[in-house]
Amino acid sequence: MLRHTVPRAIDLNKIERCWSWLKSRIRHQLKDFDTLRDASENVLHVACT
């Protein structure tokens, strides 16, 4: 049985929650880093350790 959901229904789509968490952490790190890449790498490094 197929269920149709709204494509960006954050409540129902787990990856959307992951992206939201990741973007939020990167935004908070931007004030401490010179580039978006550095902030992103730091967030991913911390998340994976």
Phi, psi and omega in degrees: 000128179268142174243131178263128178235163175293132186307323182246036177287098185304324181296329187258346185247106186297327181294330178295323176294322178296312179298320180298315178298313182298313180297322180296315180295320180295317179302319180292331181277343184301329181290340182262351184233156181281331184229157176299321180299314180297318179296317180297314180298321179295315180299315180294322178297313180295321181293331184267358180250000000 
